[in-house]
Amino acid sequence: MREGLAREIVHAVQIARKDAGLDITDRIALTLGGDEGLLAAAREHEAYLAAEVLATSVAYDGAANGAAARIDGRNLSIAVRRS
């Protein structure tokens, strides 16, 4: 279940990257916030997540300000910046 959520998080982060005007090859600093179940999935599969989205760092902040996404009916906040 968490592996599937991690794949959905990757998809949401890729959309947030595009919306932020970042190139597909840009390395990013990623901050995720929101639903604890989604964050647990991201933590469990952090190496996969970071590799897929080219994140040099992944941070977790329950109050992260960023792009809003809904995954499996749960809220996720995605903040990306070029690193």
N, C-alpha and C positions, 0 to 999 in steps of 0.2 A: 504494500500500500504506500509506504513512504517513498519507495523508489519511483513509483508513478507520480507522486506529488513533486518529487525532485525534478522529474522531466518537465512537468508543467511549470515549475518555477523557472527553469532554464528558458522555456519558451517566453514567459512573461518578462524576464530580464532582457532577452533579445529584442522584444518589442520596445521596452523602455530605452535601450541603447539607441535604437533607430529613432525613436521620438526625440531623444536628446541630441540628435545630429552627429552621433559618433559613428566612425567607420567600423566595419566588421572586424578589422584587424587591430583596432585600438585596445590597449590594455586598460583595465578599469579598476577603480576602487568601488566595491559594492557594499551597500548597507541595506539590510532587510529588516522590516518591522511588521508587526501585525499579529495574526493568529499564531498562538503558541504551537499548534499542531504543524503548521506549515514551517515554522522556524525549526522545529525538531527534525523534520524531514530534511531541511536544508543543512542542518548541522551534521546529521548522520551521513549525508552524501556530499559533504562540502568539497572534497577533492574533485569529484565528478562535476559538480556545479561550477567550481572555479575554472577547471580546465575547459569546459564547454563555452563559458562566456568570457574567457581570457581575463579573469579577475586576479589581480596581484594581491588583493586582500579582501576578506569577507568579514563584515562586522554585523552584529545583531543589536538592534535598538528598537525596543517596543514602540517608541514614538518617532521613528524615522520619518522624515519629510521627503516624499518623493512621489513617483508615479504610483497610482493606485491600480491594483489588479484584484480580480476575484478568481480564486481557484477552488473548485469543489464547494462553492458557497461560502468560502472563507476570505477575509480581507488580507491583502498583502501590500505593504508599502515598499517600493523599490527606489533607492537613491543610487545613481551611478555618476561617476565623474572620471575623466581621463586621468590615468596615473602615470 
